[in-house]
């Protein structure tokens, strides 16, 4: 509304004079000030709705002048939704004009004051609210931790705003340790199967007639059967699931060891080794895949090496028990190991990634809550799983085996195959399978059975060292250390065998073969032993993980079979020193391969590693958007 000061100047002059007189009379009145303070206090406690209409004496000169300046000055227009004050018309009765103008002006002042005090009240309320929030607020990091404990269930594929990262959550490790321990019991049986032949050959030759060729087949048939198991295992873990496949390997393990324990001829021993070998191939494929899909990145390095540690424990158990038990009793001990392994696997869940691949999102969420803790925030992990699976679904119609060598997946596949190749070409399985024979050929001053036990102990302890430092130093650094240690020790051991072959007296350094092999096994066990299997579950993309892991496992056991079966024949051709130096040259090539081609995966999620090796998965949204809709 407008209030023009030029309308009816005589009435305005009378009003101003009256207000001036009123201000002079009430300016020093303490009672007036007290009444005004009471009105303001009532306003603050009850709000503008209950503010009392000011009486005539309570209108101070300051309020009057401020209100008139606001209404008559530069603004001129009051807030909307208020009645317009009509223009004052001059009449003959000045007293009636003054009274009427005063009442109307009084109402106008009331409206102005309500607006002014309302703004002041709103400002004070906002200020008090901010102060209250500031007093009750918590540190930002603590808010993240508290908020991250709230479980969210909105698992959208195209969500752009990720929740708080896993670093703000407290790690819940007990269930993950249980899962890793259960799987590692299977690896214990694998290690026992690998170390069985070294102590068993001594007593087996006393009860059965075994030729040298049959002896090489007993040692080499297990990795050959593991090749078959590795190829078949890829189908099993994709169709039946990771857990079921791992759990039911306990049954053929038991059958195989019972055949060996009750063998009356070499063919029963070979049949038992074949059964065990198939389970070894399936297990070595499934163990890293299971752990890679269930363990968090923060502890995946440490817990991911637990199967390797248990595998080395199995080798040590075979070496140690073999000094007191004959080959049949040792096989009975092997038959007892699958029982606790089967019972522990019953307690563990299926991997969430396999559930997502089967469209069982709720089961995947329950598995994550079991693994991460019931109060954990699994929203980000569920989003990454569903996004990764969405990319796989877009290419579901393509030939999976053909995709292994596509441009997108070829780098990850070749890196995995390269690690498996150089792991076996380092000659480690030849050392483990024929440890006693090597020490006998070296003419070591240390007892050959004791030397084998020492090798097993070093192999056992070194894996725990790798478990403690792998998430601090990283995968590549351990591979560097491993390669260097193996190269140096193999060169020294080759020189020792060369001196023996040339007729030089080496009795003064009869301890050198044991020392060299101890450092060699130590170097292998902290790097090239566990890391290729760990990275098998890390760098293979989810779309081809089952098939590629099957290929890599089969390739690994193929190399193992070639090395163990041909080891004795190679010695006959190029002597022992030539064989050892050949392994040293292959370790040098393996070191160069690690330097130039192997990526570092420490602390990275599987999705981050996959994006780095395949060029990312951001095309999923575009492809999903452009995908033609099927009409209903």
Secondary structure, DSSP 8 states (H G I E B T S, - for coil): -B--TTSSHHHHHHHHHHHHHHHHHHTT-HHHHHHHHHHHHHHHHH-GGG-----TTT--HHHHHHHHHHHHSS--B--SSS---------S-HHHHHHHHHHHHHHHHHHHHHHHHHHHHHHHHHHHHHHHHHHH---HHHHHHHHHTS------TT--S----GGGS----HHHHHHHHHHHHHHHHHHHHHHHHHHHHHHHHHHS---HHHHHHHHHHHHHHHHHHHHHHHHHHHHT-HHHHHHTHHHHHHHHHHHHHT-SSHHHHHHHHHHHHHHHHHHHHHHHHHHHHHS-HHHHHHHHTHHHHHHHHHHHHHHHHHTTS-HHHHHHHHHHHHHHHHHHHHHS---HHHHHHTT-HHHHHHHHHHHH-TT---HHHHHHHHHHHHHHHHTTTS-HHHHTTSTTTHHHHHHHHHHHHHHHTTTHHHHHHTHHHHHHHHT-SS-HHHHHHHHHHHHHHHHHHHHHHHHHH-HHHHHHHHHHHHHHHHHHHHHHHHHHHTT---GGGTTHHHHHHHHHHHHHHHTTTTHHHHHHHHHS-GGGHHHHHHHHHHHHHHHHHHHHHHHHHHHHHHHHHHHHHHHHHHHHHHHHHHHHH----TT--HHHHHHHHHT-STHHHHHHHHS-----
